[in-house]
Amino acid sequence: MSWLKTSAEQHAFTIMEFPPNSPDLNPIENLWSIVKAELYRRYPDTMYLQGSGNAVREELRNRLNKIWWDIGKDILNRLIDSMLRRIEAMIKAKGWYTEF
């Protein structure tokens, strides 16, 4: 924390006093939502998979792996580009909930 404070003074940036694990500042939460929606869109039978626990886990792993690698750069770039808006919304909400 000492290093961070010194760096903030030297390089003129502000340290935000918000929780480090805030879902509003974590675009991975939105990415998981996209993956989940795509899983149910592509594989509507997912919740009805049958077989041993290992067989179901393997099939789910394969499905999620396909979806993960099909996520386009556009989606990832949109999430990255949303960071400024996320931070602005968090500041405006004074650390409370935001639209993200």
Secondary structure, DSSP 4 states (H G I P E B T S, - for coil): -HHHHHHHHHHT-PPP-S-TT-GGG-THHHHHHHHHHHHHHH-TTGGG--S-HHHHHHHHHHHHHHHHHH--HHHHHHHHHTHHHHHHHHHHTTTS----
